[in-house]
């Protein structure tokens, strides 16, 4: 049974032993490889939920959840309308549906208009996560073309959340990471193979402080 801290302020329930309740991840071109790298090295008992937007061809059924599920100890599923966020579970946006996180900790799928020609949109996911989870949310931007996610990370930071972006030197496609970095709202720029360790440190409080100290951005002028 999932234990949750009691909540009396009409906010999403907080998960036990987690400093953050949700990690929202965005990727596009090259994203499958990057997602496998990040998710496969998270522990099965990772105490936060994970929501993933990967840009996919809208006309085909996605096998993303099945592929990732075979390569990570986490539970991986294609998100369904009304799903309740659960720790240790990664929810993948289905093709041609926006994935939104609601204030009660449930998920919604929407076929509303394209955002920057995209559906699902990382910006919409991040903005919904920011509104619902505020300072208990982490956004991660991985490899991809275009700028999806850049507006969303601004929302995450505005509400007190934390933003991690893949170092463009390790990204197969630099568009999305570069756009996020250029907003000035990024807390950590990390090589792909260090993102999982950073998530464990932030969410679980397990010491990997050297990674975070070395990769933390200098103060902005």
N, C-alpha and C positions, 0 to 999 in steps of 0.2 A: 504494500500500500504506500502511496506517495504521501509523505508528510509535508505539510505546508504551514508556514507561519500564519497565525491568525491575522486577518486583515479586517479593519473596521472602517476604512476610509474609502470604500467603493473603488479600490484599485485592484489590479490583478493580484492573485495570491503569490506570495514570495515562497520560493522553494527553499527547503531546509539545507543548510551547509553550503549555500551559494551566495557569493557576493553580488552576482548578476544573475538575473532570471532567464535572459534570452540573448542569444547570439544570432544576429541576422547577417547572412552572407550573400554577396552578390558576385556573379561571374558571368562572362560571356564567352567569346572565342578563347579556346584553350582551357576552359573552365573545368571540364571533367577531370583532367589530370590534376589540376590544382586542388579541386575539391577532394579527390581521393587522398592526396597528400595530407591535407588538413584533417579530414574526418577519420582517416584510418589510424591516426596516432593519438586520438582522444580516448580516454578510458571509457569502458562500458558504463560506469557509474558516474559519468559526467553529470553534475547536478543542475545544469541549465538545459533549457530547450533550445533547439536550433531551427531557424527558418531560412530556406535557401531559395533565391531566385537565380536560375540559370537560363539565359536566353536560349530558346529552343524553336525549331521550326514548328509553326502552329498547325500544320496540316498532318503531322505524324504523331502517333502515340509515343509517349516517352518511356524509355526503359531506364531513365536516370536513377530512379529509386532502387530498382533491382540491381543495377550495376554497383551503385554505392553501397547497398546493403550487403553485398558479398565481400566488400573490402574494408569494412569497419565494424568494430564491436558494438557500435551504437545501433539502435533501432532506426531504420530509415523507411519512410513511407511517402507516397505522393499525397500531398495535402488534400483534405476534403473539407467542404463547407461545414462549419460547426465543430471541427476537431478541437479538443481541449489540449493546450500545450502541456507536455509531459517532459520531465527531465530525462536526459539521455536519449532523446528522440529527435531526429532530423526530419523536418517536413519540407518536401520539395514542391515548389509551385508547378502545377500542371501546365502543359502547353496552352497558350492563348488565354490564360486566366491570370489576373492580378491576384497576388497573395497579400492579404491584410491581416494584421493582428489587432484584435479588439480589446477594449478596456477590461473585459472580464476574463482575459486569458484564453479566449477561443479564436479560431481562425475563420476568415471569410474569403471566399473566392468571388471575383468580380470579372465580368466581361465588359466593363465600362471602357470608354474611349482609350485609344493608344496614348501612351505618354512618350514623347520623343520617338514616335513610330514603333514603340515597343509594348508588348503585353506578354509576359509579366514585366513589371517595372520595378527595378531596385529602388528607385526614388519613392514610389508609393509604399513599398514594404518598409523602408527605413522610416518614413514619416509616420506611418501607423505605429511602428514599434516605439518611436520616440514619444508619441502622444500617450501611449498606453503604459510604457515601462520607465520612461524618464531616465533617471540616473542609474537604473539597474539594467540598462541595455548596452550591448556592444554591437557595433556594426563593423563588418569586415568586407573590404573591397579587393577582389582578386583580378586576375588577368581578364582582359576584354577590350574590344574596340568601342569607340564612342565615349560618351560621358555619363551614362546612366549611373546613378548612385551619388553623384556629386552634390546635387541639391539635397538628397536625403541625408548625407552625412552632416550637412549644416543643421538639419533638424535634430539629429541625434545630439550634436554638441550643444545646441541651444537649450535642450532639455536636460543637460548634465550627463549624457551618456559618454561612452568611450569609443573611439574610432581607430581601427587598425587597417593599414593598407599594405598590400604586397609591394615590396621593393621592385621598381620597374626593371631593375637589372635581372631579376629572376622571373619576370612575367613574360609569357609567350607573346602577349599583346599588351602594349603599354597604355592604351587610350583611357580605360576606366581608372586604373591606379593614378595616372598622371592628373586626370581631371579632379579626382578627389583630393590629391595632395595640393593642387593649386588653389583649393578653397581656403587653405590655412586652418582647417578644422580637424586635422589629423593628429592623434596622440602618438601613434607608433607606426613607423615604416619598417617592415620586417621582411627578410628573405622568406620565401615560401616555406622552407623547412623549419622556421622558427615560430610560425604563427600558432601552431598547435600548442607548443610549450607556453607561449604567452597567454593563450586562452586558459590553460590549466592554472597558471599562476594567478591570473586575474579572478577567475571564477571560483577556484577551489582554495586559493591562498597557499598553494604549494610553492615552495621557494624556487624560483628561477629568476631571481632579481638581477643577476648579472646580464641576462638577455635583455630585460626591459631597460636597465640602466644604460646599456650601450646603445640601444636603439631608440631611446626617447628623443624626440625632436628638441632642438634648442628653443628657448623662449622666443616668441615672435616679437618683433619690434613694433 
